[in-house]
Amino acid sequence: MKIVLGCDHAGYPLKNEIIKHLQGRNIETIDLGCYSEESVDYPIYGKKVGEAVMAGQADKGIVCCGTGIGISIAANKVKGIRCALPYNDFTAEMCKKHNNANMVAFGARSLSVEEAIRYTDIWLDTEFEGGKHERRINMLED
Ligand code: RB5
């Protein structure tokens, strides 16, 4: 599995922690920036990561900003992206089970590193249920 990541300045430290964790799980990562805490605009990075996922450069994407909100909105503008914003164990599980989220977003100012890593693992380790949920996902694309 390969995961592409991106962030703005606020999400930069969290993104680095998530990358370390993924590498510890032997998951290949691609880091599309930003690469420091110098102020940048989150729409650029949400779009970059979303486009990389849709281009097949990676299986899934993870993005981080201050709240996770702006960068998830940006990612969701890319056709085919379903970027969830998990905020507890239940939503981390359900965003894969029912929504087959191909990306997740986290807020470095609203979650601890431990929470973001736990939600990442739950999302990665949960299977999509398919069935009626497949139909609803197809409706999103239409
Ligand atoms: C940057 O200050 C902040 O607005 C951004 O990281 C994010 O929280 C936007 O949704």
Boltz pocket constraint, residues with backbone or C-beta under 6 A from the ligand:
constraints:
  - pocket:
      binder: B
      contacts: [[A, 8], [A, 10], [A, 11], [A, 42], [A, 65], [A, 66], [A, 67], [A, 68], [A, 69], [A, 70], [A, 71]]
      max_distance: 6.0
